Amino acid sequence: MKNLFSKVTGFISEIFKQRVLLYELTRRDLKIRFAGSNLGLFWAFIQPLVTILVLWFVMAFGFKAGYKGDVPFILWLITGIIPFNFFSDGLSQATGSISDNSFLVKKVVFKVSFLPIIKVLSSFIIHLFFIFVLIVISSCFGFYPSVYTCQIIYYVAALMIFTLSLSWVTSAIAVFFRDLSQIVQTGLQLVFWGTPIFWSINSLPVNLQWIIKINPLFYIVEGYRDCFVNQQWFWHDRSLMLYFWCVVILFSVMGIAVFVRLRPHFADVV
């Protein structure tokens, strides 16, 4: 246990010391992600916006889902889909980050642990734009920013830590098991429909709702809605908050431990 604790603290300390380098690499990653297209980085914003508009059109006009209670459906929808998009993009990009950068892995001086972090940070920067979009749309419907909106900082940080903890596990294992990237993509689709983004958990019997609540993304999605729609503080459900952070700590420790354990073998496999 003591050895594991020293590995975890050393891992975190290493990241903090190289934060300037992380910033530069993240900026570079954003530039090259869409370097081959004419619109470049704009595709990072256009694609999710089109997806949201299409889903809203289908649900609002095809299924006549105009309101969710007193909340316009489009607002209720995007408060769920925007955090999920960040999680999905960050995890999927980070999972293949080591395998896709074999030339960096073989450089002794390069910190391989930065690769998943860079991908998550790139997704985070794009996510900031959509938080601004969320504020604008909610204001258009009369849900103006309030003191509750400030806690979006807490939920974004929680989502980043959760995504990063998972990405350390998946990126390390994907080096040795290349099919993991496809499994993650399939799993993300299942998680998407299993998370109350299009539907409300209240549509389930009370005795079955716990099945949905064990999904950590439920806490995040509902948290975003608490910031912009429900106007509730993040501690209003203390048991759910405690459960979420226990899961995050578990995955963080496990992710760092797996990454540190497998890192010496990356160069031999990629």
Secondary structure, DSSP 8 states (H G I E B T S, - for coil): -HHHHHHHHHHHHHHHHTHHHHHHHHHHHHHHHTTTSSSGGGHHHHHHHHHHHHHHHIIIIIS---EETTEEHHHHHHHHHHHHHHHHHHHHHHHTTTGGGHHHHT-TTS-TTHHHHHHHHHHHHHHHHHHHHHHHHHHHTT----GGGGGHHHHHHHHHHHHHHHHHHHHHHHTT-TTHHHHHHHHHHHHHHHSTTSS-GGGS-GGGHHHHHTSHHHHHHHHHHIIIII---TTSSHHHHHHHHHHHHHHHHHHHHHHHHHGGGHHHH-
